[in-house]
Amino acid sequence: MIIRKPFYYIRHGQTDWNVERRFQGSMDIPLNATGIAQAHAAKDLMRDLPITHIYSSTLQRARVTADIVNEGLSLPITDMDGLQECKFGVLEGQLSPSKNFSEDWRNGVTPDKAETYINFTARVFAAINEVLENDGTPLIVAHGAVFWPIHTHMQLGRANTLPNAHPVHLAPPNEGQNWTLTEI
């Protein structure tokens, strides 16, 4: 369960491994030139939003995205291990298979040395709730797979994959409704 409070979320900018469709997981892969440009574009989109604090994964692709976005916000940034990408075990560095990995993983098929979907979801929800327990409206800078359990929990009814460096606003439901996702 995620605390019912609005927040902003952005997936890190593009990396070479995103382009190659390689599992990054816990490997600390840097942004490429496109990813840096994407983060600068996101900075311009987010400059005037009512964000009060930034929380970032400690992996450099997320933290550099957070730093660039923060050039337009000048806010405190808190690094959080709980917002790191899923540990994909033996798949890290490998090309993504053509079949639907995420669906299999959610259904309990866990690669060797990887986090189970259940454990990953618990870690993500704990980190998100730790963020949301604070005052203000936060921005969370994290990863693509970190968004998967958020998407499922919020029943957003759209594709569960966020493009690189496209910020969104997530708002809790009114009675009888689902969470809403608004692209920035």
RAWO-V345307 format. One record per run of one state. SS is the DSSP state (a for helix, b for strand, c for the rest). FROM is the first residue (numbers start at 1). TO is the last residue. If there is no record, write none. Layout:
ss-><SS & SS>
from-><FROM & FROM>
to-><TO & TO>
This chain:
ss-><c & b & c & b & a & c & b & c & b & c & a & c & b & c & a & c & b & a & c & a & b & c & b & c & a & c & a & c & b & c & a & c & b & c & b & c>
from-><1 & 7 & 12 & 15 & 16 & 21 & 22 & 24 & 31 & 32 & 33 & 47 & 53 & 58 & 60 & 71 & 77 & 81 & 84 & 89 & 92 & 93 & 95 & 96 & 101 & 107 & 117 & 133 & 138 & 143 & 144 & 155 & 168 & 172 & 180 & 184>
to-><6 & 11 & 14 & 15 & 20 & 21 & 23 & 30 & 31 & 32 & 46 & 52 & 57 & 59 & 70 & 76 & 80 & 83 & 88 & 91 & 92 & 94 & 95 & 100 & 106 & 116 & 132 & 137 & 142 & 143 & 154 & 167 & 171 & 179 & 183 & 184>
